[in-house]
Amino acid sequence: MPAPVTSLVPAERIASRILLLRGEKVMLDADSADSYGVEPKALNQAVRRNVGRFPRDFMFQLTRQEFMNMRSQIVTSSLNHGGRRYAPLAFTEQGVAMLSGLLNSPRAVAVNIEIMRAFVRLRQMIASHADLARKLAALERRYDAQFRIVFEAIRELMNPTLPSRKGEIGFHTFTQAAPLPPATRPANRKSRI
């Protein structure tokens, strides 16, 4: 009976190695080999000996441009100092399943089961995100009219329209009025009672 898979390769580590290339969820050959506990060279030799088991939708080789982009994003060994000289192979979910037939060891079978579960979890997460987006759009449509009124009221409160006070500019001058009659004139300061 194989050892528990969690001790072999953690599920999070497998999930972090699944990449999105050309619109497909894939694992690169080096990551697959590391998960299975074999050398990448041995994995690639086994694949090349059984290339008929890997149609284009199971496996593809990265283009030179894709390979150079990957090298710039993920620090890998230099081409001048014995690093990888060819573009890696990328295995889709079906390709990873086919690898377990080539690497027929208890570890390979156990790791392959975990890899398949990781692909399924990713598919479920993507589906649940799409479902949440649909539900959110439906809620927005349903409550759109009600919230539109609320948002308009909030906007009005945020930007109140001030009454325009257009006043006169400058000094006011009055024409000289006739002198006041003597009875209305203020009393002389000296004459106090």
MIVEX-422436 format. One record per residue (C-alpha): chain; residue in one letter; x, y, z. Coordinates in steps of 0.05 Angstrom, whole numbers. Layout:
BEGIN
node ch->A | aa->A | px->X | py->Y | pz->Z
...
END
This chain:
BEGIN
node ch->A | aa->M | px->0 | py->0 | pz->0
node ch->A | aa->P | px->30 | py->68 | pz->-19
node ch->A | aa->A | px->47 | py->119 | pz->33
node ch->A | aa->P | px->-1 | py->177 | pz->43
node ch->A | aa->V | px->5 | py->225 | pz->-15
node ch->A | aa->T | px->6 | py->286 | pz->29
node ch->A | aa->S | px->75 | py->265 | pz->53
node ch->A | aa->L | px->99 | py->258 | pz->-20
node ch->A | aa->V | px->76 | py->322 | pz->-53
node ch->A | aa->P | px->31 | py->373 | pz->-18
node ch->A | aa->A | px->-31 | py->392 | pz->-57
node ch->A | aa->E | px->-14 | py->466 | pz->-53
node ch->A | aa->R | px->53 | py->453 | pz->-85
node ch->A | aa->I | px->20 | py->415 | pz->-142
node ch->A | aa->A | px->-32 | py->470 | pz->-152
node ch->A | aa->S | px->22 | py->523 | pz->-154
node ch->A | aa->R | px->57 | py->486 | pz->-211
node ch->A | aa->I | px->-4 | py->486 | pz->-256
node ch->A | aa->L | px->3 | py->542 | pz->-307
node ch->A | aa->L | px->-42 | py->573 | pz->-359
node ch->A | aa->L | px->-10 | py->570 | pz->-428
node ch->A | aa->R | px->-46 | py->578 | pz->-494
node ch->A | aa->G | px->-112 | py->577 | pz->-457
node ch->A | aa->E | px->-97 | py->509 | pz->-426
node ch->A | aa->K | px->-81 | py->489 | pz->-355
node ch->A | aa->V | px->-14 | py->453 | pz->-360
node ch->A | aa->M | px->45 | py->427 | pz->-320
node ch->A | aa->L | px->115 | py->433 | pz->-348
node ch->A | aa->D | px->158 | py->371 | pz->-356
node ch->A | aa->A | px->208 | py->392 | pz->-302
node ch->A | aa->D | px->152 | py->403 | pz->-251
node ch->A | aa->S | px->119 | py->337 | pz->-269
node ch->A | aa->A | px->185 | py->300 | pz->-263
node ch->A | aa->D | px->199 | py->332 | pz->-195
node ch->A | aa->S | px->129 | py->312 | pz->-171
node ch->A | aa->Y | px->139 | py->241 | pz->-194
node ch->A | aa->G | px->209 | py->237 | pz->-164
node ch->A | aa->V | px->245 | py->224 | pz->-230
node ch->A | aa->E | px->296 | py->264 | pz->-270
node ch->A | aa->P | px->266 | py->309 | pz->-325
node ch->A | aa->K | px->312 | py->276 | pz->-375
node ch->A | aa->A | px->283 | py->207 | pz->-358
node ch->A | aa->L | px->212 | py->233 | pz->-363
node ch->A | aa->N | px->225 | py->266 | pz->-430
node ch->A | aa->Q | px->258 | py->203 | pz->-457
node ch->A | aa->A | px->198 | py->161 | pz->-436
node ch->A | aa->V | px->151 | py->210 | pz->-470
node ch->A | aa->R | px->192 | py->211 | pz->-535
node ch->A | aa->R | px->193 | py->135 | pz->-536
node ch->A | aa->N | px->117 | py->136 | pz->-530
node ch->A | aa->V | px->101 | py->199 | pz->-570
node ch->A | aa->G | px->39 | py->165 | pz->-600
node ch->A | aa->R | px->5 | py->168 | pz->-532
node ch->A | aa->F | px->10 | py->243 | pz->-530
node ch->A | aa->P | px->-30 | py->279 | pz->-584
node ch->A | aa->R | px->-29 | py->355 | pz->-588
node ch->A | aa->D | px->-85 | py->363 | pz->-538
node ch->A | aa->F | px->-46 | py->322 | pz->-487
node ch->A | aa->M | px->22 | py->353 | pz->-495
node ch->A | aa->F | px->57 | py->409 | pz->-533
node ch->A | aa->Q | px->126 | py->439 | pz->-534
node ch->A | aa->L | px->133 | py->512 | pz->-517
node ch->A | aa->T | px->154 | py->558 | pz->-574
node ch->A | aa->R | px->220 | py->594 | pz->-569
node ch->A | aa->Q | px->184 | py->658 | pz->-551
node ch->A | aa->E | px->143 | py->625 | pz->-496
node ch->A | aa->F | px->206 | py->593 | pz->-469
node ch->A | aa->M | px->243 | py->659 | pz->-468
node ch->A | aa->N | px->184 | py->692 | pz->-433
node ch->A | aa->M | px->183 | py->637 | pz->-381
node ch->A | aa->R | px->258 | py->644 | pz->-370
node ch->A | aa->S | px->251 | py->719 | pz->-358
node ch->A | aa->Q | px->193 | py->709 | pz->-309
node ch->A | aa->I | px->220 | py->648 | pz->-272
node ch->A | aa->V | px->294 | py->652 | pz->-257
node ch->A | aa->T | px->327 | py->591 | pz->-289
node ch->A | aa->S | px->398 | py->572 | pz->-303
node ch->A | aa->S | px->435 | py->607 | pz->-358
node ch->A | aa->L | px->440 | py->579 | pz->-428
node ch->A | aa->N | px->515 | py->594 | pz->-426
node ch->A | aa->H | px->528 | py->554 | pz->-362
node ch->A | aa->G | px->498 | py->486 | pz->-374
node ch->A | aa->G | px->425 | py->505 | pz->-367
node ch->A | aa->R | px->366 | py->478 | pz->-405
node ch->A | aa->R | px->377 | py->486 | pz->-479
node ch->A | aa->Y | px->309 | py->466 | pz->-507
node ch->A | aa->A | px->239 | py->488 | pz->-496
node ch->A | aa->P | px->202 | py->448 | pz->-443
node ch->A | aa->L | px->142 | py->403 | pz->-456
node ch->A | aa->A | px->75 | py->424 | pz->-427
node ch->A | aa->F | px->26 | py->369 | pz->-407
node ch->A | aa->T | px->-49 | py->383 | pz->-404
node ch->A | aa->E | px->-93 | py->347 | pz->-354
node ch->A | aa->Q | px->-101 | py->288 | pz->-402
node ch->A | aa->G | px->-26 | py->287 | pz->-415
node ch->A | aa->V | px->-11 | py->283 | pz->-341
node ch->A | aa->A | px->-59 | py->225 | pz->-335
node ch->A | aa->M | px->-23 | py->191 | pz->-392
node ch->A | aa->L | px->44 | py->201 | pz->-357
node ch->A | aa->S | px->21 | py->155 | pz->-301
node ch->A | aa->G | px->18 | py->98 | pz->-352
node ch->A | aa->L | px->91 | py->110 | pz->-371
node ch->A | aa->L | px->116 | py->117 | pz->-300
node ch->A | aa->N | px->85 | py->55 | pz->-270
node ch->A | aa->S | px->109 | py->59 | pz->-198
node ch->A | aa->P | px->68 | py->64 | pz->-134
node ch->A | aa->R | px->94 | py->135 | pz->-124
node ch->A | aa->A | px->76 | py->155 | pz->-195
node ch->A | aa->V | px->5 | py->129 | pz->-186
node ch->A | aa->A | px->-4 | py->164 | pz->-119
node ch->A | aa->V | px->24 | py->230 | pz->-144
node ch->A | aa->N | px->-18 | py->225 | pz->-207
node ch->A | aa->I | px->-81 | py->219 | pz->-165
node ch->A | aa->E | px->-63 | py->282 | pz->-128
node ch->A | aa->I | px->-47 | py->319 | pz->-193
node ch->A | aa->M | px->-115 | py->299 | pz->-221
node ch->A | aa->R | px->-148 | py->324 | pz->-158
node ch->A | aa->A | px->-111 | py->390 | pz->-164
node ch->A | aa->F | px->-135 | py->399 | pz->-236
node ch->A | aa->V | px->-207 | py->383 | pz->-214
node ch->A | aa->R | px->-203 | py->434 | pz->-157
node ch->A | aa->L | px->-179 | py->487 | pz->-205
node ch->A | aa->R | px->-235 | py->471 | pz->-253
node ch->A | aa->Q | px->-286 | py->476 | pz->-196
node ch->A | aa->M | px->-257 | py->542 | pz->-172
node ch->A | aa->I | px->-262 | py->572 | pz->-242
node ch->A | aa->A | px->-333 | py->547 | pz->-249
node ch->A | aa->S | px->-352 | py->576 | pz->-181
node ch->A | aa->H | px->-322 | py->643 | pz->-199
node ch->A | aa->A | px->-363 | py->644 | pz->-264
node ch->A | aa->D | px->-425 | py->625 | pz->-224
node ch->A | aa->L | px->-413 | py->681 | pz->-174
node ch->A | aa->A | px->-403 | py->731 | pz->-231
node ch->A | aa->R | px->-470 | py->710 | pz->-261
node ch->A | aa->K | px->-506 | py->716 | pz->-194
node ch->A | aa->L | px->-475 | py->785 | pz->-182
node ch->A | aa->A | px->-498 | py->808 | pz->-251
node ch->A | aa->A | px->-568 | py->784 | pz->-237
node ch->A | aa->L | px->-570 | py->820 | pz->-170
node ch->A | aa->E | px->-545 | py->884 | pz->-203
node ch->A | aa->R | px->-600 | py->880 | pz->-255
node ch->A | aa->R | px->-653 | py->866 | pz->-203
node ch->A | aa->Y | px->-633 | py->921 | pz->-155
node ch->A | aa->D | px->-608 | py->969 | pz->-208
node ch->A | aa->A | px->-670 | py->1014 | pz->-208
node ch->A | aa->Q | px->-674 | py->1017 | pz->-132
node ch->A | aa->F | px->-600 | py->1032 | pz->-123
node ch->A | aa->R | px->-601 | py->1083 | pz->-180
node ch->A | aa->I | px->-650 | py->1125 | pz->-139
node ch->A | aa->V | px->-606 | py->1118 | pz->-77
node ch->A | aa->F | px->-543 | py->1135 | pz->-115
node ch->A | aa->E | px->-575 | py->1197 | pz->-146
node ch->A | aa->A | px->-597 | py->1221 | pz->-77
node ch->A | aa->I | px->-526 | py->1209 | pz->-50
node ch->A | aa->R | px->-496 | py->1248 | pz->-109
node ch->A | aa->E | px->-543 | py->1306 | pz->-96
node ch->A | aa->L | px->-524 | py->1307 | pz->-23
node ch->A | aa->M | px->-450 | py->1304 | pz->-41
node ch->A | aa->N | px->-455 | py->1361 | pz->-91
node ch->A | aa->P | px->-509 | py->1409 | pz->-66
node ch->A | aa->T | px->-526 | py->1464 | pz->-115
node ch->A | aa->L | px->-514 | py->1530 | pz->-81
node ch->A | aa->P | px->-562 | py->1587 | pz->-98
node ch->A | aa->S | px->-529 | py->1636 | pz->-144
node ch->A | aa->R | px->-518 | py->1702 | pz->-110
node ch->A | aa->K | px->-504 | py->1751 | pz->-163
node ch->A | aa->G | px->-494 | py->1816 | pz->-127
node ch->A | aa->E | px->-473 | py->1884 | pz->-150
node ch->A | aa->I | px->-399 | py->1897 | pz->-154
node ch->A | aa->G | px->-369 | py->1963 | pz->-133
node ch->A | aa->F | px->-385 | py->2021 | pz->-87
node ch->A | aa->H | px->-455 | py->2048 | pz->-78
node ch->A | aa->T | px->-461 | py->2123 | pz->-86
node ch->A | aa->F | px->-522 | py->2161 | pz->-64
node ch->A | aa->T | px->-544 | py->2228 | pz->-91
node ch->A | aa->Q | px->-539 | py->2287 | pz->-44
node ch->A | aa->A | px->-604 | py->2294 | pz->-8
node ch->A | aa->A | px->-631 | py->2359 | pz->18
node ch->A | aa->P | px->-610 | py->2376 | pz->89
node ch->A | aa->L | px->-654 | py->2352 | pz->144
node ch->A | aa->P | px->-702 | py->2402 | pz->176
node ch->A | aa->P | px->-677 | py->2432 | pz->241
node ch->A | aa->A | px->-725 | py->2393 | pz->285
node ch->A | aa->T | px->-697 | py->2327 | pz->264
node ch->A | aa->R | px->-625 | py->2349 | pz->271
node ch->A | aa->P | px->-588 | py->2320 | pz->329
node ch->A | aa->A | px->-581 | py->2366 | pz->389
node ch->A | aa->N | px->-518 | py->2403 | pz->400
node ch->A | aa->R | px->-472 | py->2368 | pz->448
node ch->A | aa->K | px->-464 | py->2428 | pz->491
node ch->A | aa->S | px->-537 | py->2436 | pz->507
node ch->A | aa->R | px->-551 | py->2381 | pz->556
node ch->A | aa->I | px->-607 | py->2381 | pz->604
END
